[in-house]
Amino acid sequence: MGFYEVYSHPVLIRYKASVCSRASVFVLVVYLLTYIPPLLITYRSQGFWLKQSSYEEQPVVQFQYEMLMMGVTSVSGDYVAWSTFSNFNTLLGDKLRIPTVSVRESDRNGDGKADRLSMQLSIPLNSAEQIYSVQLLLTFSYQLHRMSVVVMQSMLLLQSSSPVPVSQLFISGDLKLQQKEPLSHRGVHTDYNVSVIDSASPFANSYDLTTIVRNYQERNLTTYLSCPVPVWTFGRAANAPFQIIAEIRYPVETITYRPGFWETVKFAWVQYVSVLLIFLWIFQRIQTFVFHNRVLPTVPVSLHKPHSS
């Protein structure tokens, strides 16, 4: 007659020894070799503590309708200019050219946040004037809300030049965020929520593009035009205005930040445990071999541990 298993349970064997025995020293050494080396390995692997991380966010960007435009009209350096700042326009005198401006912000993906700026400027010129290069400064309100709350005023500078007179400039690019240092994982940052141009100043130096850009680049957070693609059109008719057409997209940004305490600990713990499991598996089998084969003197005690199968 054949037999089949109707029930089974494991047998628990306890190996006992005195505190000062070789077996106790062996167990202590095994514990040290099990838990300390994984810590050293993960720490020395360059990345135990998470010092910097990143996330993606669609910023809230609004054009501030502040502009400053300068166009070179001759090879000798003559220029015309215009801005939305009355004090600057007063300083221009007969170099002032007031354009017709058309601006439209659109939300193409329907998330409630503008993601594109379309702009067209028609700049009137005298019959003897031609455009060789253009500089156009635009300002924006820029906000982030997902982790750190950032509210700031930013800008970008469109500029391009041609060796011959032109009738139109088309330029397309992305308004990108540039960080010099990571943000904190939480908090409110409003240090840069001031205009990049001192529009109340009556002095010409306040509207000098070199000064404006130099001061702006001292900031940790700035915006700039990424991947600009300028296209010049030649052959302007007499007394026809010069056209500037710009398309600026507001893309999703990758924001770097310094993680908080719990995120740092979680990251370190996951790395430590992933290495610790390997050491636990190895040293568990080493201990089983040593005590099961009586390599070290101990007193085995068998206990029955109920278990159904």
C-alpha positions as CSV (number, residue, x, y, z in Angstrom):
1,M,0.0,0.0,0.0
2,G,1.4,3.4,-0.9
3,F,1.6,6.3,1.5
4,Y,1.0,10.0,1.0
5,E,1.6,13.0,3.1
6,V,-1.4,14.1,5.2
7,Y,0.2,16.7,7.4
8,S,3.6,18.4,8.0
9,H,5.2,21.0,10.2
10,P,8.7,22.5,10.5
11,V,11.1,21.7,13.2
12,L,12.7,24.7,14.9
13,I,16.2,24.1,16.2
14,R,17.6,26.5,18.7
15,Y,21.4,26.4,19.2
16,K,22.4,27.6,22.7
17,A,25.8,28.6,24.0
18,S,27.2,30.7,26.8
19,V,27.9,34.5,26.3
20,C,31.6,34.1,26.2
21,S,31.7,31.1,23.9
22,R,33.2,30.9,20.4
23,A,29.6,30.5,19.0
24,S,28.5,33.8,20.6
25,V,31.6,35.6,19.2
26,F,30.9,34.1,15.8
27,V,27.2,35.3,15.8
28,L,28.4,38.8,16.8
29,V,30.9,38.9,14.0
30,V,28.2,37.7,11.5
31,Y,25.8,40.4,12.6
32,L,28.5,43.1,12.2
33,L,29.5,41.7,8.7
34,T,25.8,41.5,7.7
35,Y,24.7,45.1,8.6
36,I,27.7,47.3,8.4
37,P,29.3,46.5,5.0
38,P,26.0,47.2,3.1
39,L,26.0,50.7,4.7
40,L,29.6,51.3,3.7
41,I,29.0,50.0,0.1
42,T,25.9,52.2,-0.5
43,Y,27.6,55.2,1.2
44,R,30.8,54.8,-1.0
45,S,28.8,54.4,-4.2
46,Q,28.4,58.1,-4.6
47,G,24.7,58.8,-4.0
48,F,23.6,57.5,-0.6
49,W,22.2,60.9,0.4
50,L,19.9,62.4,-2.1
51,K,21.3,66.0,-2.5
52,Q,19.3,67.1,-5.6
53,S,16.2,65.9,-7.4
54,S,13.9,67.2,-10.1
55,Y,10.3,67.3,-11.2
56,E,8.3,68.6,-14.2
57,E,5.8,71.5,-14.1
58,Q,4.0,73.7,-16.5
59,P,4.7,77.2,-15.3
60,V,2.1,80.0,-15.2
61,V,3.5,82.6,-17.6
62,Q,1.9,85.9,-18.5
63,F,3.2,88.5,-20.8
64,Q,3.5,91.8,-18.9
65,Y,3.1,94.0,-22.0
66,E,6.4,95.7,-21.3
67,M,8.7,96.0,-24.3
68,L,11.8,97.8,-25.3
69,M,12.9,97.8,-29.0
70,M,16.0,99.1,-30.7
71,G,16.8,98.8,-34.4
72,V,20.1,99.8,-36.1
73,T,19.3,101.7,-39.3
74,S,22.7,102.2,-40.9
75,V,26.2,100.7,-40.9
76,S,27.4,103.8,-39.1
77,G,25.3,102.9,-36.0
78,D,22.2,105.1,-36.4
79,Y,19.2,103.6,-34.7
80,V,15.5,104.0,-33.9
81,A,13.8,102.8,-30.7
82,W,10.6,102.5,-28.8
83,S,9.4,101.1,-25.5
84,T,6.3,101.0,-23.3
85,F,8.2,103.2,-20.8
86,S,7.3,106.9,-21.2
87,N,10.6,108.1,-19.5
88,F,12.7,106.1,-22.0
89,N,10.6,107.4,-25.0
90,T,11.2,111.0,-23.8
91,L,14.9,110.4,-23.9
92,L,14.8,109.2,-27.5
93,G,13.7,112.5,-29.2
94,D,13.6,112.1,-33.0
95,K,14.7,108.5,-32.8
96,L,11.4,107.4,-31.4
97,R,9.3,105.2,-33.7
98,I,5.9,104.2,-32.3
99,P,4.9,100.8,-33.8
100,T,1.5,99.1,-34.2
101,V,1.6,96.1,-31.8
102,S,-0.5,93.0,-31.9
103,V,-0.2,90.4,-29.0
104,R,-2.1,87.2,-28.3
105,E,-1.5,84.5,-25.7
106,S,-3.1,81.1,-26.3
107,D,-3.7,77.9,-24.4
108,R,-3.4,75.1,-27.0
109,N,-3.6,72.1,-24.7
110,G,-6.6,73.4,-22.7
111,D,-5.0,73.1,-19.2
112,G,-5.9,76.6,-18.3
113,K,-2.4,77.9,-18.6
114,A,-1.1,80.0,-21.6
115,D,1.5,78.1,-23.5
116,R,2.2,80.3,-26.5
117,L,2.8,84.1,-27.2
118,S,2.2,85.4,-30.7
119,M,3.4,89.0,-31.4
120,Q,3.6,91.3,-34.3
121,L,5.2,94.8,-34.4
122,S,4.9,97.1,-37.4
123,I,7.6,99.8,-37.0
124,P,7.2,102.9,-39.2
125,L,10.4,104.1,-40.9
126,N,11.5,107.1,-43.0
127,S,12.1,106.5,-46.6
128,A,15.9,106.7,-46.1
129,E,15.9,104.3,-43.1
130,Q,16.7,100.6,-43.3
131,I,16.9,97.9,-40.6
132,Y,20.1,95.9,-40.2
133,S,19.7,94.5,-36.7
134,V,17.0,94.4,-34.0
135,Q,17.0,94.0,-30.2
136,L,13.6,93.4,-28.5
137,L,13.2,93.0,-24.8
138,L,10.0,91.5,-23.4
139,T,9.0,91.0,-19.7
140,F,6.9,88.2,-18.2
141,S,5.3,87.2,-14.9
142,Y,6.6,83.7,-14.1
143,Q,5.1,81.4,-11.4
144,L,5.7,77.8,-10.1
145,H,3.4,76.2,-7.6
146,R,3.9,72.4,-7.4
147,M,6.6,72.3,-4.7
148,S,8.3,75.6,-4.0
149,V,6.1,78.6,-4.8
150,V,8.0,80.9,-7.1
151,V,6.6,84.3,-8.1
152,M,8.9,86.4,-10.2
153,Q,9.3,88.9,-13.0
154,S,11.4,87.7,-15.8
155,M,12.5,88.7,-19.3
156,L,13.9,87.6,-22.6
157,L,15.9,89.4,-25.2
158,L,15.3,88.8,-28.9
159,Q,18.2,89.9,-31.1
160,S,19.3,89.3,-34.6
161,S,21.3,91.0,-37.3
162,S,21.7,90.9,-41.1
163,P,24.5,92.2,-43.4
164,V,22.0,93.8,-45.7
165,P,18.8,95.8,-45.2
166,V,15.7,93.7,-44.4
167,S,11.9,94.2,-44.3
168,Q,10.8,91.6,-41.8
169,L,12.2,89.5,-39.0
170,F,10.4,86.3,-37.9
171,I,11.7,84.6,-34.8
172,S,10.5,81.5,-33.0
173,G,11.7,79.8,-29.8
174,D,10.9,78.6,-26.3
175,L,10.9,80.6,-23.1
176,K,13.1,78.5,-20.9
177,L,13.9,78.7,-17.2
178,Q,17.5,78.7,-16.1
179,Q,18.6,77.8,-12.6
180,K,22.0,78.3,-11.1
181,E,21.1,76.6,-7.8
182,P,18.3,74.2,-6.9
183,L,15.2,75.4,-5.1
184,S,14.2,74.2,-1.7
185,H,11.5,71.5,-1.6
186,R,9.0,74.0,-0.1
187,G,8.6,77.6,0.8
188,V,7.7,80.8,-1.1
189,H,10.3,82.7,-3.2
190,T,9.3,86.2,-4.1
191,D,12.8,87.9,-4.1
192,Y,12.6,88.4,-7.9
193,N,9.1,89.6,-8.0
194,V,10.2,93.1,-9.1
195,S,10.4,94.6,-12.6
196,V,13.6,94.0,-14.4
197,I,13.5,97.6,-15.7
198,D,13.2,100.6,-13.4
199,S,10.5,102.3,-15.5
200,A,10.3,105.2,-13.0
201,S,13.9,106.3,-13.6
202,P,14.4,109.3,-15.9
203,F,18.1,108.4,-16.5
204,A,19.2,106.7,-19.7
205,N,21.5,104.3,-17.9
206,S,18.4,102.6,-16.4
207,Y,17.3,101.5,-19.9
208,D,20.8,100.5,-21.2
209,L,20.5,96.9,-22.3
210,T,24.0,96.0,-21.1
211,T,23.1,97.2,-17.6
212,I,19.8,95.5,-17.6
213,V,21.2,92.1,-18.8
214,R,24.1,92.3,-16.4
215,N,21.9,92.8,-13.4
216,Y,19.4,90.2,-14.5
217,Q,22.0,87.5,-14.9
218,E,23.1,87.9,-11.3
219,R,19.8,86.2,-10.3
220,N,19.5,82.5,-9.5
221,L,16.4,82.1,-11.6
222,T,16.2,83.7,-15.1
223,T,14.4,83.0,-18.3
224,Y,15.9,83.1,-21.8
225,L,14.9,82.3,-25.4
226,S,15.9,78.8,-26.2
227,C,16.6,77.5,-29.8
228,P,15.7,80.9,-31.5
229,V,15.2,80.5,-35.2
230,P,15.4,83.9,-36.9
231,V,14.2,84.3,-40.5
232,W,14.9,87.5,-42.4
233,T,12.8,88.8,-45.3
234,F,14.5,91.1,-47.8
235,G,13.2,93.9,-50.0
236,R,11.2,96.5,-48.1
237,A,9.1,98.8,-50.2
238,A,9.5,102.6,-49.8
239,N,7.8,103.9,-46.6
240,A,6.6,100.4,-45.7
241,P,6.9,99.6,-42.0
242,F,9.4,97.1,-40.7
243,Q,7.8,93.9,-39.3
244,I,8.8,91.9,-36.3
245,I,6.9,88.6,-35.9
246,A,7.6,86.5,-32.8
247,E,6.2,83.1,-31.7
248,I,7.3,82.2,-28.2
249,R,6.3,78.9,-26.5
250,Y,6.0,78.3,-22.8
251,P,7.1,74.6,-22.4
252,V,6.9,72.3,-19.4
253,E,10.0,72.8,-17.3
254,T,12.3,70.5,-15.3
255,I,12.8,72.1,-11.9
256,T,15.7,71.0,-9.7
257,Y,15.3,71.2,-5.9
258,R,16.9,70.1,-2.7
259,P,14.9,67.2,-1.2
260,G,13.5,67.3,2.3
261,F,14.4,65.1,5.3
262,W,12.0,62.3,4.7
263,E,12.6,62.1,1.0
264,T,16.3,61.9,1.7
265,V,15.9,59.2,4.3
266,K,13.6,57.2,2.1
267,F,16.1,57.3,-0.8
268,A,19.0,56.2,1.5
269,W,16.9,53.4,3.1
270,V,15.9,51.9,-0.3
271,Q,19.6,51.7,-1.3
272,Y,20.7,50.3,2.0
273,V,18.0,47.5,2.1
274,S,18.7,46.5,-1.5
275,V,22.3,45.6,-0.6
276,L,21.4,44.3,2.9
277,L,19.1,41.6,1.5
278,I,22.1,40.1,-0.4
279,F,24.2,40.0,2.8
280,L,21.3,38.5,4.8
281,W,20.8,35.7,2.3
282,I,24.6,34.9,2.3
283,F,25.2,35.0,6.1
284,Q,22.0,33.1,6.9
285,R,23.3,30.2,4.9
286,I,26.7,30.5,6.5
287,Q,25.2,30.3,10.0
288,T,23.0,27.4,9.0
289,F,26.0,25.5,7.7
290,V,28.2,26.2,10.8
291,F,25.6,25.3,13.4
292,H,24.0,22.4,11.6
293,N,27.3,20.7,11.0
294,R,28.5,21.4,14.6
295,V,31.5,23.4,13.5
296,L,31.2,25.3,16.8
297,P,30.1,23.7,20.0
298,T,26.5,24.5,20.9
299,V,23.5,22.8,22.6
300,P,20.7,22.2,20.0
301,V,17.1,22.2,21.3
302,S,14.4,21.0,18.9
303,L,11.0,22.7,19.0
304,H,8.0,21.8,17.0
305,K,6.4,24.7,15.2
306,P,2.9,23.9,14.1
307,H,2.3,24.5,10.4
308,S,-0.3,23.2,8.1
309,S,0.4,22.2,4.5
